[in-house]
C-alpha cells in the first residue's frame, strides 16, 4: 500500500514529500514499511506532488513522480529512477500524464494530455513501452475523449 508522507517546517513551508510503501502478510492486522522510499517533491524543485502508482504484482511497481518514472522489481526494497525519452511535463501543467498502465514488468502504456492545443478537451497521445518504461514509442492512434 502506498502512503504519501508530508513534513512541514515550522514556517509551514514544505520540508519534504515522500512515497512510502507498506506490506501486510496477515490481511491488514499489521503493516511493515518497505525500505525503499521515493522522495517526490520539494518546493525548491519547482514541481508539485502528483504521482501515478501502478502496482503490477507483489514485486513490480511503477510510480510516476514529476518528470521521472520510478521502478521496483523487488517489492519496493529498492527503486530505479528512469528519465523517460518523452516529456512527462510538470504536474498540473498543460502537458501532463493522464493515465499510466503496465500489464507486466516490461510492457505498459501511458496517456499524455496536451492542453496547449486548442481542442475542446485538449490533445491526447498514447505511448507504449516494452522496456519497463525507459523508452516510449508514440502510437499512431489519437484518442478523442
Beta strands, then each sheet from edge to edge (+ up, - down):
strand 1: 2-8
strand 2: 14-23
strand 3: 32-41
strand 4: 51-55
strand 5: 61-65
strand 6: 68-72
strand 7: 80-82
strand 8: 95-102
strand 9: 108-114
strand 10: 123-129
strand 11: 137-143
sheet 1: 1+ 2- 3+
sheet 2: 4+ 5- 6+ 7-
sheet 3: 8+ 9- 10+ 11-
end
